[in-house]
Amino acid sequence: MMRGKLSFGQRAVLGAPYLWVVVFFLAPMALIAKISLSHPAQARPPYEPVFSLSDGLAGSLAKLQTLSLDAYRTFGEDRLYLDSYLTSLAIAGVSTALMLLVAYPFALAMARAPRRLRPILIGLAVAPFWTSFLIRVYAWIALLKDEGLINHALMALHLIDAPLSIYATNVAVVIGIVYSYLPFMLLPLYAALERQDPALREAAADLGASPAQVFWRVTLPLSLPGVVAGCLLVFIPAVGEFVIPDLLGGSETLMIGKTLWTDFFANRDWPAASAAAILLLVLLIGPLLVAERARLRAEGKPT
């Protein structure tokens, strides 16, 4: 075998991730993009496809002029979609910030714990995944309702006189997202903190830095890759979350996941729902590009 030439097995291993992306991401997104350019119809499925494999190349080119952008024009006419996007971004942003504040001290404690205890702590961190996601969200309904455990406990301790109205609000949605996605923030932070060399902190302390200065000038900057990774892991899926807003949110909770579900299954306007999904994808590509540019800049590579 010639030096530098890859064998079939090596090419297959290297090509498997690309095949996965094409089959399970690019192909479905191409189908959604096709539906977004179609015409809504009272049929099954509820749209008239513009393109068809039976048209051939010539037929497809001839149909380019019949493409419908009505689904995209709707976003400039109906404020519902803009409000859905803004609310989703706000709730996801607040939830991500809270998760970072909660997860960082826990990740730091795990990374500084004795090495024999770290596997146990990691197991406890991912223990919620051993229970169904849906059951865990339903449990929060029992906790947050007016007659739920939290209100009963607060009233028994005489901290409040009347039940707090938490359930069916945006606050309940934030609580559900923080609880459900917390391990996705915790594990990248732990990985970044655990890899840090203790000698760097000791050197900073020997040079006269206080514990607070060691944290702000050594620990935190070195953990920024984990912070970025954790924030992206929780922010992106939180923007399009549907189950948590549907179960814990109220009628006024307007997130793009619920709007998409309504368009697909209640209004049966698949072109509009597909267009909203495409715009959501475009919106979420921005943070990924910013994070990648920051990573390349930190590594001294051209961006």
KAPENOR-V448887 format. One record per pair of residues at least 24 apart in sequence whose ideal C-beta (glycine too) atoms are under 8 Angstrom apart, sorted by the first residue. I is the first residue (numbers start at 1). J is the second residue. If there is no record, write none. Layout:
# KAPENOR-V448887
I,J
I,J
This chain:
# KAPENOR-V448887
29,278
29,281
32,274
32,277
32,278
33,274
33,278
35,270
35,271
35,274
36,71
36,72
36,271
36,274
36,275
36,277
36,278
37,67
37,68
37,69
37,71
37,271
38,68
38,270
38,271
39,68
39,70
39,271
40,71
40,269
40,270
40,271
40,272
45,270
46,268
46,269
46,270
47,270
47,271
68,271
70,271
71,269
71,271
71,272
71,274
71,275
72,275
72,279
74,272
74,275
75,275
75,276
75,279
80,254
80,259
81,256
81,259
81,276
83,254
84,254
84,255
84,256
84,258
84,259
84,276
85,256
85,279
85,280
85,283
87,170
87,253
87,254
87,255
88,239
88,240
88,241
88,255
88,256
88,257
89,239
91,170
91,173
91,174
91,177
91,238
91,245
91,255
92,177
92,235
92,238
92,239
92,241
93,235
94,174
95,174
95,177
95,178
95,181
95,234
95,238
96,185
96,231
96,234
96,235
96,238
98,174
98,178
99,178
99,181
99,182
99,185
99,230
99,234
100,185
100,227
100,230
100,231
102,178
102,182
103,182
103,185
103,186
103,189
103,230
104,189
104,227
106,186
107,186
107,189
107,190
107,193
107,226
108,189
108,193
108,219
110,186
110,190
110,193
110,194
111,190
111,193
111,194
111,196
118,194
122,187
122,190
125,183
125,186
125,187
125,190
126,183
126,187
128,179
128,180
128,183
129,183
133,180
133,243
134,243
136,179
136,180
137,176
137,180
137,243
137,244
137,247
137,248
138,247
140,172
140,175
140,176
140,179
140,247
140,248
141,167
141,247
141,248
144,172
144,175
144,248
167,248
168,248
168,249
168,250
168,251
168,253
169,249
169,250
169,253
170,249
170,253
172,248
172,249
173,244
173,245
173,248
173,249
173,253
173,255
175,248
176,244
176,247
176,248
177,234
177,238
177,241
177,244
180,244
181,233
181,234
181,237
181,238
184,230
184,233
184,234
185,230
185,231
185,233
185,234
186,230
187,230
188,226
188,227
188,229
188,230
188,233
189,223
189,226
189,227
189,230
190,226
191,226
192,222
192,223
192,224
192,225
192,226
192,227
192,229
193,219
193,223
193,226
196,222
196,223
224,298
225,295
225,298
228,291
228,294
228,295
232,287
232,288
232,291
235,287
236,284
236,287
236,288
239,280
239,283
239,284
240,280
240,284
256,280
